[in-house]
Amino acid sequence: MKNILVTGACGQLGNEMQLQALQYPEYKWYFTDIVAPEGTPVQVLDICDQEAVEAFVQEHEIDILVNCAAYTAVDKAESEPERANMLNAIAVGFLSLAMEHRRGQMVQISTDYVFDGTAHTPYTEDQPTCPNSVYGNTKLSAEIAMRVNNPSGMIIRTAWLYSTFGNNFVKTMLHLGHEKEQLGVIFDQIGTPTYARDLASGIMAAIRHGIVPGIYHFSNEGVTSWYDFTRAIHRIAGITTCHVRPLHTAEYPTPASRPHYSVLDKTKFKQTYNFEIPYWEDSLRECIEALNK
């Protein structure tokens, strides 16, 4: 029986990993976050505390660590670079080093923001990174720490994450669609949404197969824009009273720069773990149906 630790267990992906645990009782699971909600299996662990991280990993003999914790407020990171770097990079150094001391493997979740978004074809894992935001730079620093400290682990870059848990773009567009008669959404940023439930399933596929060290890309299949994504959300949810109009990025300035094109090539993940990734709109429909329940 392998012992699996999931950090950031109260976030979107962390909650999905808790659901995965119910399907795989052959593993011994540990879930941690900075706070532990009552009635949940989550324990308190501050991943920014190196001694606490080392102690937890050693005491519970952790074999695999899935780090779902992150500072994800992309715009706020521009004004809080030290805090973002602490959680996204330095803490990852603590986690990966602790796993190396245990001779275990870590799964680090990274992002499309490590690229500048100037490409016109899907990004492969070996293309040069060039982040142009504080958030992107902290996540790239985490990748470097991972490769140095725990080379037997894996890095999974993902994009446009949403789920039935927490706050995310899908929930926001559903809320605004019901509240507003008109909505402007950016149409010239292209990528692929990722249903966190699919990513959690992919992580479990890697664990069950046996983690093959390296960097991987994972998002749902297909390509869309934020504008088309919103139209699909409203169409599937049956929202007809809100007019969605396309906006140029320049019409909606933000503190942090976003990649204009961040489609990820998933070939390596699919071939390595023999995993079929669902089409983005099929997964969106599944998520909205789950929210309606």
C-alpha positions as CSV (number, residue, x, y, z in Angstrom):
1,M,0.0,0.0,0.0
2,K,1.4,3.4,-1.1
3,N,0.9,6.5,1.0
4,I,-0.3,9.5,-1.0
5,L,-0.3,13.1,0.3
6,V,-2.4,15.7,-1.4
7,T,-1.5,19.3,-0.4
8,G,-3.9,22.2,-1.2
9,A,-6.7,19.7,-0.6
10,C,-9.4,22.3,-0.3
11,G,-8.9,23.8,-3.7
12,Q,-10.5,22.8,-7.0
13,L,-8.0,20.1,-7.9
14,G,-7.5,19.1,-4.3
15,N,-11.2,18.4,-3.8
16,E,-11.3,16.4,-7.0
17,M,-8.4,14.3,-5.7
18,Q,-10.5,13.7,-2.5
19,L,-13.2,12.2,-4.8
20,Q,-10.5,10.1,-6.6
21,A,-9.5,8.7,-3.2
22,L,-12.9,7.2,-2.7
23,Q,-12.4,5.2,-5.9
24,Y,-8.9,3.9,-4.9
25,P,-9.0,2.6,-1.3
26,E,-6.0,0.5,-2.0
27,Y,-3.9,3.6,-1.3
28,K,-3.5,5.3,2.1
29,W,-4.5,8.9,1.6
30,Y,-3.5,12.1,3.5
31,F,-5.0,15.5,2.7
32,T,-3.7,18.8,4.0
33,D,-4.3,22.5,3.6
34,I,-3.6,25.7,5.5
35,V,-6.9,25.2,7.2
36,A,-8.9,22.0,7.9
37,P,-12.7,22.4,7.5
38,E,-14.7,20.4,10.0
39,G,-16.2,17.2,8.9
40,T,-13.5,16.6,6.2
41,P,-10.4,14.3,6.2
42,V,-8.2,17.4,5.7
43,Q,-5.3,18.1,8.2
44,V,-3.5,21.3,8.7
45,L,-0.1,21.7,7.1
46,D,1.6,24.9,6.2
47,I,3.7,24.0,3.2
48,C,5.7,27.3,3.7
49,D,7.1,25.8,6.9
50,Q,10.0,23.5,5.8
51,E,10.3,21.8,9.2
52,A,6.6,21.0,9.3
53,V,6.7,19.6,5.7
54,E,9.7,17.4,6.4
55,A,8.1,16.1,9.6
56,F,4.8,15.3,8.0
57,V,6.4,13.5,5.0
58,Q,8.7,11.4,7.2
59,E,6.1,10.7,10.0
60,H,3.5,9.4,7.5
61,E,6.0,7.7,5.2
62,I,4.7,9.5,2.1
63,D,5.5,7.7,-1.2
64,I,3.8,10.1,-3.6
65,L,3.0,13.8,-3.0
66,V,0.5,15.6,-5.3
67,N,0.9,19.3,-4.8
68,C,-2.4,21.1,-5.6
69,A,-1.6,24.1,-3.5
70,A,-0.8,27.4,-5.3
71,Y,-1.1,31.1,-5.3
72,T,-3.5,31.5,-8.3
73,A,-4.6,35.2,-8.1
74,V,-2.8,36.0,-11.3
75,D,-3.4,39.8,-11.2
76,K,-2.9,40.1,-7.4
77,A,0.5,38.4,-7.8
78,E,1.8,41.5,-9.6
79,S,1.4,43.5,-6.4
80,E,2.3,40.6,-4.1
81,P,5.3,39.0,-5.8
82,E,7.0,37.8,-2.5
83,R,3.8,36.1,-1.3
84,A,3.2,34.5,-4.7
85,N,6.8,33.3,-4.9
86,M,6.7,31.9,-1.3
87,L,3.7,29.7,-2.0
88,N,4.4,28.9,-5.7
89,A,8.1,28.4,-5.7
90,I,9.9,28.3,-2.3
91,A,7.3,26.0,-0.8
92,V,7.6,23.7,-3.8
93,G,11.3,23.5,-3.0
94,F,10.5,22.4,0.5
95,L,8.0,19.8,-0.7
96,S,10.2,18.4,-3.4
97,L,13.2,18.2,-1.1
98,A,11.2,16.4,1.5
99,M,10.1,13.8,-1.1
100,E,13.7,13.3,-2.2
101,H,14.7,12.7,1.3
102,R,12.0,10.0,1.5
103,R,13.0,8.7,-2.0
104,G,9.4,9.3,-3.1
105,Q,7.9,11.0,-6.1
106,M,6.2,14.3,-6.3
107,V,3.5,15.5,-8.8
108,Q,3.8,19.3,-9.3
109,I,1.0,21.2,-11.1
110,S,2.2,23.9,-13.3
111,T,0.6,26.2,-15.9
112,D,0.5,27.5,-19.5
113,Y,1.7,30.9,-18.1
114,V,5.3,29.6,-18.3
115,F,4.9,30.4,-22.0
116,D,4.6,33.9,-23.4
117,G,1.7,32.9,-25.7
118,T,3.2,34.1,-29.0
119,A,3.1,30.7,-30.7
120,H,0.5,29.6,-33.3
121,T,0.7,25.9,-32.9
122,P,0.2,23.8,-29.7
123,Y,3.1,24.0,-27.2
124,T,5.1,20.9,-26.6
125,E,6.9,20.2,-23.3
126,D,10.4,20.9,-24.8
127,Q,9.6,24.4,-26.2
128,P,11.4,27.3,-24.6
129,T,9.6,28.9,-21.6
130,C,9.2,32.6,-21.4
131,P,6.8,33.8,-18.7
132,N,5.7,37.4,-18.8
133,S,3.9,37.7,-15.5
134,V,4.9,37.4,-11.8
135,Y,2.6,34.3,-11.6
136,G,4.2,32.7,-14.6
137,N,7.7,33.3,-13.3
138,T,6.9,31.8,-9.8
139,K,5.5,28.7,-11.4
140,L,8.5,28.3,-13.7
141,S,10.8,28.7,-10.6
142,A,8.8,25.9,-9.1
143,E,9.5,23.7,-12.1
144,I,13.2,24.3,-11.8
145,A,13.1,23.5,-8.0
146,M,11.3,20.3,-8.8
147,R,13.7,19.1,-11.5
148,V,16.7,19.8,-9.2
149,N,15.2,18.4,-5.9
150,N,13.0,15.5,-7.0
151,P,14.1,14.5,-10.6
152,S,12.1,11.3,-10.3
153,G,8.8,13.3,-10.0
154,M,6.6,14.7,-12.7
155,I,5.4,18.2,-13.6
156,I,2.0,18.6,-15.2
157,R,1.3,21.9,-17.0
158,T,-2.4,22.7,-17.3
159,A,-4.6,25.6,-18.3
160,W,-8.0,27.3,-17.7
161,L,-8.9,25.1,-14.8
162,Y,-12.5,24.9,-13.5
163,S,-14.6,22.5,-11.5
164,T,-17.7,22.2,-9.3
165,F,-15.6,23.3,-6.4
166,G,-14.4,26.8,-5.5
167,N,-14.4,30.0,-7.6
168,N,-13.7,29.7,-11.3
169,F,-14.6,31.1,-14.7
170,V,-17.5,28.7,-15.4
171,K,-19.2,29.6,-12.1
172,T,-18.6,33.3,-12.7
173,M,-20.1,33.2,-16.2
174,L,-23.1,31.2,-15.0
175,H,-23.7,33.8,-12.2
176,L,-23.2,36.8,-14.6
177,G,-25.3,35.2,-17.2
178,H,-28.3,35.1,-14.8
179,E,-27.6,38.5,-13.4
180,K,-26.8,40.6,-16.5
181,E,-28.4,41.4,-19.8
182,Q,-25.1,42.0,-21.6
183,L,-21.6,40.8,-21.0
184,G,-18.2,41.5,-22.7
185,V,-15.7,38.6,-22.9
186,I,-12.3,38.5,-24.6
187,F,-12.2,36.7,-27.9
188,D,-8.5,37.0,-28.9
189,Q,-7.0,34.8,-26.2
190,I,-7.0,31.2,-27.3
191,G,-6.5,28.0,-25.3
192,T,-8.3,25.0,-23.9
193,P,-10.4,24.7,-20.7
194,T,-9.5,21.9,-18.2
195,Y,-12.1,20.2,-16.1
196,A,-10.3,19.5,-12.8
197,R,-12.1,16.2,-12.5
198,D,-10.4,15.0,-15.8
199,L,-7.0,16.3,-14.5
200,A,-7.5,14.4,-11.3
201,S,-8.3,11.2,-13.3
202,G,-5.2,11.8,-15.3
203,I,-3.0,12.1,-12.2
204,M,-4.4,8.8,-10.9
205,A,-3.7,7.2,-14.3
206,A,-0.1,8.3,-13.9
207,I,0.2,7.0,-10.3
208,R,-1.4,3.7,-11.2
209,H,0.8,3.2,-14.2
210,G,3.9,4.3,-12.4
211,I,5.1,7.9,-12.6
212,V,7.5,8.4,-15.5
213,P,9.7,11.4,-14.6
214,G,9.4,14.5,-16.8
215,I,7.2,17.4,-17.8
216,Y,3.8,16.8,-19.3
217,H,0.9,18.9,-20.7
218,F,-2.7,18.2,-19.8
219,S,-5.9,20.1,-20.7
220,N,-9.0,18.9,-22.3
221,E,-9.0,18.3,-26.1
222,G,-9.9,21.0,-28.6
223,V,-9.4,24.7,-28.8
224,T,-11.6,27.7,-27.9
225,S,-11.5,31.4,-26.8
226,W,-12.8,32.9,-23.6
227,Y,-15.7,34.3,-25.6
228,D,-16.6,31.0,-27.2
229,F,-16.2,29.3,-23.9
230,T,-18.7,31.7,-22.3
231,R,-21.1,31.1,-25.2
232,A,-20.9,27.4,-24.6
233,I,-21.4,27.8,-20.9
234,H,-24.6,29.8,-21.4
235,R,-25.9,27.5,-24.2
236,I,-25.4,24.3,-22.1
237,A,-27.0,26.0,-19.0
238,G,-29.9,27.3,-21.0
239,I,-29.1,31.0,-20.4
240,T,-30.8,33.0,-23.2
241,T,-31.3,36.4,-21.6
242,C,-27.7,37.6,-21.6
243,H,-26.1,38.9,-24.7
244,V,-22.3,38.1,-24.9
245,R,-20.2,40.3,-27.0
246,P,-16.6,39.8,-28.0
247,L,-13.8,42.1,-26.6
248,H,-10.3,42.7,-27.7
249,T,-7.7,42.1,-24.9
250,A,-6.9,45.8,-25.1
251,E,-10.4,46.7,-24.2
252,Y,-10.1,44.8,-20.9
253,P,-6.6,45.7,-19.4
254,T,-5.4,43.7,-16.4
255,P,-2.3,44.0,-14.2
256,A,-0.9,40.7,-15.4
257,S,-0.3,39.9,-19.0
258,R,-2.1,36.8,-20.3
259,P,-0.8,34.4,-23.1
260,H,-2.7,35.1,-26.3
261,Y,-2.2,31.5,-27.4
262,S,-1.7,28.8,-24.9
263,V,-3.0,25.6,-26.5
264,L,-1.0,22.6,-25.0
265,D,0.0,19.5,-26.9
266,K,-1.0,16.5,-24.8
267,T,0.6,13.8,-27.0
268,K,3.3,12.9,-24.5
269,F,0.8,12.4,-21.6
270,K,-1.7,10.4,-23.7
271,Q,1.0,8.1,-25.1
272,T,2.9,7.6,-21.9
273,Y,-0.1,6.7,-19.7
274,N,-2.4,5.4,-22.4
275,F,-5.0,7.9,-21.3
276,E,-7.9,9.3,-23.4
277,I,-8.6,13.0,-22.7
278,P,-12.2,14.2,-23.1
279,Y,-13.2,17.0,-25.5
280,W,-13.6,20.3,-23.6
281,E,-17.3,20.8,-24.4
282,D,-18.2,17.3,-23.2
283,S,-16.5,17.9,-19.9
284,L,-18.1,21.3,-19.6
285,R,-21.5,19.8,-20.0
286,E,-20.7,17.2,-17.3
287,C,-19.6,19.9,-14.9
288,I,-22.7,22.0,-15.4
289,E,-24.9,19.0,-15.0
290,A,-23.1,18.2,-11.7
291,L,-23.6,21.8,-10.6
292,N,-27.3,21.6,-11.4
293,K,-27.6,18.5,-9.1
